[in-house]
Amino acid sequence: MSTQSVCEKCGGTGWIIVERSSVSGAERCACLSVGRAERLEERSQIPPLYRNASFENFKTEGVQELKSVMSAVKSYADEFPLGPYPGLLLIGEPGTGKTHLAVAALRRIMQKGFEGVFTDFQTLLDRIRAGYDSTSNSSNKEAYRMALDSEVLLLDDLGAHRVTDWVQDTVTSIVTHRCNNRKPLIATTNLPDADAGSSTFQKTAVGPEYRRTLRDHVGDRARSRLFEMCKVIRINWSEDYRIRRGKRF
């Protein structure tokens, strides 16, 4: 026997009758918002490793650069959806906390009632490619539509895939659609970008070596759209927190 209580206002229907200026009408009952944030998180596909990621448990280790980055990401989430940019792009070296901060922002946004979906770049492309197979299951066939139409999309590790024309065309299509329709996109990438302040060369034993950039991996059009729609934040910190954390054991 179910012990779930039934709303006294709507009787469990989700609708209540209201009268304004002697005219009757139906509107959504406030009970529908109860527990909505929890339901949204359950459907968000956030990996278990980041399920509890928040601004409160992000470790800055007293580093001012990381404190400033966290403050900027938090401001984006707090202002959403009224901020100047519908999207957020976090650029930085591996292990600098980009995914943690991106998920913290997504969770803060979902607490406001917006629906969000997490996917990593390579898995999304694999599922979209599988969707072209006539024997593919329906969930794979829906991957591309999800990337286009989800209310808020978190795309982790953007550019972490072998570069092909198909990959660049797919990324351009997704980013362009979301930009044109002002559908928020939160993205993270390890790839450097000179316009974001990243160095595109690294020192090696034989001299400076070119580092492949965000433009090299996603193409000019997708990169241009990303910079148009996103608040771009570069994490100017190179120490891998995963390795630093491992040294404590």
Backbone torsions as a table, in degrees:
resi	resn	phi	psi	omega
1	MET	NA	133.6	-179.4
2	SER	-74.9	139.9	178.1
3	THR	-107.2	5.8	-178.6
4	GLN	-68.4	130.3	-178.2
5	SER	-75.6	149.0	179.2
6	VAL	-101.4	133.5	-178.9
7	CYS	-59.3	130.0	-179.2
8	GLU	-71.5	-26.0	-177.4
9	LYS	-74.7	-44.2	-174.4
10	CYS	-112.1	-5.1	179.7
11	GLY	66.9	20.9	179.1
12	GLY	89.3	1.2	-178.0
13	THR	-82.2	-22.3	-176.4
14	GLY	87.0	-1.1	-178.8
15	TRP	-129.2	145.1	173.9
16	ILE	-128.1	151.3	178.7
17	ILE	-92.2	128.5	178.7
18	VAL	-125.0	154.2	177.8
19	GLU	-124.6	127.9	177.5
20	ARG	-134.9	125.5	-179.3
21	SER	54.6	44.1	177.7
22	SER	64.4	17.3	178.0
23	VAL	-115.9	127.5	-179.5
24	SER	-90.5	147.8	177.9
25	GLY	-160.6	169.9	179.8
26	ALA	-111.4	143.0	174.8
27	GLU	-143.4	160.1	-178.2
28	ARG	-62.1	139.7	178.0
29	CYS	-80.3	146.1	-179.2
30	ALA	-64.4	-17.3	-177.3
31	CYS	-65.5	-21.0	-178.7
32	LEU	-66.9	-25.1	-179.2
33	SER	-81.7	-13.7	-179.7
34	VAL	-69.6	122.0	-179.8
35	GLY	78.2	5.4	-177.4
36	ARG	-63.7	-41.9	-179.6
37	ALA	-59.2	-41.1	179.0
38	GLU	-65.2	-40.3	178.7
39	ARG	-66.4	-38.6	179.2
40	LEU	-64.5	-40.8	178.8
41	GLU	-64.0	-38.3	179.9
42	GLU	-62.8	-31.4	-177.6
43	ARG	-95.3	-0.3	-170.4
44	SER	-79.6	-13.4	-179.9
45	GLN	65.4	22.6	174.8
46	ILE	-66.5	129.2	-179.0
47	PRO	-62.2	151.3	-179.9
48	PRO	-53.0	-35.2	-178.3
49	LEU	-59.8	-30.6	-175.5
50	TYR	-113.6	10.2	-173.2
51	ARG	-61.5	-28.3	-179.3
52	ASN	-107.4	12.8	-179.1
53	ALA	-62.0	132.7	180.0
54	SER	-149.7	169.9	175.5
55	PHE	-68.6	-30.5	-177.2
56	GLU	-68.9	-31.9	-178.4
57	ASN	-106.8	16.9	173.4
58	PHE	-78.5	124.7	-175.4
59	LYS	-88.7	110.0	177.6
60	THR	-89.2	-13.1	-179.8
61	GLU	54.8	26.1	179.2
62	GLY	75.1	7.7	-178.4
63	VAL	-82.7	121.3	-176.1
64	GLN	-61.1	-37.5	179.3
65	GLU	-58.8	-45.6	-180.0
66	LEU	-69.0	-35.2	176.2
67	LYS	-62.8	-42.2	-179.2
68	SER	-66.7	-41.0	178.7
69	VAL	-63.5	-46.5	179.6
70	MET	-59.8	-41.5	179.6
71	SER	-61.9	-40.3	-179.5
72	ALA	-67.8	-41.3	178.8
73	VAL	-67.3	-40.9	179.1
74	LYS	-62.7	-39.3	178.5
75	SER	-62.1	-41.2	177.4
76	TYR	-58.7	-47.3	-178.1
77	ALA	-67.1	-40.1	-178.7
78	ASP	-67.7	-35.2	-179.3
79	GLU	-79.9	-20.0	-176.0
80	PHE	-55.9	135.7	3.2
81	PRO	-98.1	20.0	-172.6
82	LEU	-97.5	1.1	-179.7
83	GLY	-70.8	172.0	-177.4
84	PRO	-69.4	-21.5	-179.0
85	TYR	-123.5	134.6	176.3
86	PRO	-75.9	-18.0	-175.4
87	GLY	-121.5	174.2	-179.4
88	LEU	-141.8	131.1	177.2
89	LEU	-124.4	119.0	178.9
90	LEU	-105.6	122.8	-177.7
91	ILE	-117.5	130.7	178.9
92	GLY	179.2	170.3	-179.8
93	GLU	-68.9	160.4	176.7
94	PRO	-57.6	141.0	174.8
95	GLY	81.1	16.5	-179.3
96	THR	-97.6	5.3	175.1
97	GLY	93.5	15.7	-177.5
98	LYS	-61.3	-47.3	-177.1
99	THR	-65.8	-41.3	177.8
100	HIS	-56.6	-48.7	-178.2
101	LEU	-67.2	-38.5	179.1
102	ALA	-63.6	-42.7	178.7
103	VAL	-68.5	-38.8	177.2
104	ALA	-58.6	-41.9	178.4
105	ALA	-66.0	-43.9	179.9
106	LEU	-61.8	-43.3	180.0
107	ARG	-64.9	-39.0	177.8
108	ARG	-63.1	-39.4	179.0
109	ILE	-68.0	-40.3	179.1
110	MET	-66.1	-30.1	176.8
111	GLN	-63.2	-20.0	176.1
112	LYS	-85.8	-3.1	177.5
113	GLY	103.7	3.3	178.8
114	PHE	-87.6	144.3	-179.8
115	GLU	-86.7	131.6	-178.6
116	GLY	-129.6	151.4	179.2
117	VAL	-132.6	133.0	176.2
118	PHE	-100.3	134.7	169.7
119	THR	-150.6	145.3	173.5
120	ASP	-91.4	151.8	-169.7
121	PHE	-57.5	-47.8	-176.1
122	GLN	-66.4	-42.0	178.8
123	THR	-62.8	-40.6	179.5
124	LEU	-61.2	-46.9	-179.9
125	LEU	-63.9	-39.6	178.6
126	ASP	-62.4	-40.9	-179.5
127	ARG	-70.6	-38.3	177.8
128	ILE	-64.9	-44.0	179.3
129	ARG	-62.3	-42.5	179.5
130	ALA	-62.8	-29.0	-179.3
131	GLY	-65.7	-18.9	177.9
132	TYR	-77.4	-15.1	179.5
133	ASP	-77.0	128.3	-177.3
134	SER	-63.0	-21.3	179.2
135	THR	-93.0	2.3	-177.3
136	SER	-67.2	151.1	178.1
137	ASN	-76.5	166.9	-172.7
138	SER	-65.5	-31.3	-178.7
139	SER	-65.3	-36.5	177.3
140	ASN	-67.8	-36.7	-179.3
141	LYS	-68.4	-20.0	-179.0
142	GLU	-93.6	-4.4	-174.7
143	ALA	-61.6	-43.2	-178.7
144	TYR	-66.2	-42.6	179.3
145	ARG	-64.1	-38.1	177.3
146	MET	-61.6	-42.8	-179.3
147	ALA	-63.9	-32.9	179.9
148	LEU	-77.1	-43.7	-164.0
149	ASP	-109.6	-8.4	179.2
150	SER	-58.8	144.9	-173.0
151	GLU	-59.7	-46.9	174.2
152	VAL	-134.3	125.4	-178.7
153	LEU	-111.1	127.9	172.1
154	LEU	-104.5	114.8	-178.0
155	LEU	-109.9	104.6	-174.0
156	ASP	-90.7	140.9	176.1
157	ASP	62.3	47.5	179.7
158	LEU	-58.4	130.5	178.6
159	GLY	93.3	-1.9	-178.9
160	ALA	-82.5	66.8	-178.5
161	HIS	-161.8	152.2	176.5
162	ARG	-60.9	135.2	-175.2
163	VAL	-78.5	123.0	172.6
164	THR	-138.9	164.9	176.7
165	ASP	-60.4	-38.7	-178.7
166	TRP	-64.0	-42.9	179.2
167	VAL	-61.6	-48.4	-179.0
168	GLN	-63.7	-40.2	178.9
169	ASP	-64.9	-40.0	-179.4
170	THR	-66.2	-46.1	179.2
171	VAL	-62.7	-43.8	179.9
172	THR	-60.6	-41.7	179.8
173	SER	-62.2	-45.4	-178.9
174	ILE	-65.8	-49.6	-177.0
175	VAL	-65.4	-41.9	-179.9
176	THR	-63.7	-44.1	179.3
177	HIS	-61.1	-44.8	-177.8
178	ARG	-69.9	-36.9	178.4
179	CYS	-66.2	-47.8	-177.6
180	ASN	-62.9	-31.7	-177.4
181	ASN	-102.2	11.7	179.7
182	ARG	48.9	44.6	175.1
183	LYS	-94.2	118.5	-172.7
184	PRO	-58.6	138.1	176.4
185	LEU	-130.1	123.8	172.6
186	ILE	-107.1	123.9	-176.2
187	ALA	-133.5	149.4	173.2
188	THR	-124.6	150.4	177.2
189	THR	-153.0	145.1	173.7
190	ASN	-89.0	-6.1	-174.1
191	LEU	-80.0	135.8	-179.5
192	PRO	-74.9	158.1	175.2
193	ASP	-146.9	123.4	-175.3
194	ALA	-61.3	-37.5	-178.4
195	ASP	-69.6	-17.4	176.2
196	ALA	-94.5	2.5	178.2
197	GLY	95.9	5.4	-179.4
198	SER	-81.7	147.9	172.3
199	SER	-80.9	134.0	179.9
200	THR	-100.0	11.9	175.5
201	PHE	-131.3	148.5	176.5
202	GLN	-130.2	150.3	-178.9
203	LYS	-76.7	135.9	174.3
204	THR	-132.7	174.4	-178.7
205	ALA	-63.8	-24.4	-177.9
206	VAL	-104.6	7.7	178.6
207	GLY	119.7	-177.0	-179.1
208	PRO	-60.3	138.7	179.7
209	GLU	-125.9	134.0	-178.0
210	TYR	-69.0	136.0	175.5
211	ARG	-102.0	131.5	178.0
212	ARG	-63.8	137.1	-170.8
213	THR	-105.1	175.6	175.4
214	LEU	-58.8	-42.2	178.5
215	ARG	-60.4	-41.6	-179.7
216	ASP	-60.4	-34.3	-173.8
217	HIS	-90.7	-38.3	-175.3
218	VAL	-106.0	-12.4	179.4
219	GLY	92.7	162.0	-176.6
220	ASP	-62.9	-43.2	-173.8
221	ARG	-67.3	-46.9	-180.0
222	ALA	-64.2	-41.1	179.6
223	ARG	-62.9	-43.1	179.6
224	SER	-60.7	-42.5	179.0
225	ARG	-65.4	-39.7	178.9
226	LEU	-59.6	-44.8	-179.3
227	PHE	-70.7	-24.5	177.9
228	GLU	-73.9	-40.6	-171.3
229	MET	-98.4	-14.5	-170.9
230	CYS	-111.3	146.0	164.4
231	LYS	-76.2	113.0	-174.0
232	VAL	-94.4	124.3	-179.2
233	ILE	-127.7	122.0	176.2
234	ARG	-101.1	133.8	176.9
235	ILE	-93.5	105.6	-176.7
236	ASN	-88.4	66.4	-176.9
237	TRP	-150.2	132.2	-170.0
238	SER	-112.2	-12.8	-177.5
239	GLU	-74.9	129.0	-177.6
240	ASP	-77.6	114.5	-176.5
241	TYR	-68.8	-24.6	178.8
242	ARG	-66.1	-43.0	178.1
243	ILE	-68.0	-42.9	179.2
244	ARG	-60.7	-40.5	179.1
245	ARG	-66.7	-36.8	-179.3
246	GLY	-66.3	-27.0	-179.4
247	LYS	-68.7	-16.4	-177.9
248	ARG	-76.8	-17.7	-175.6
249	PHE	-84.2	NA	NA
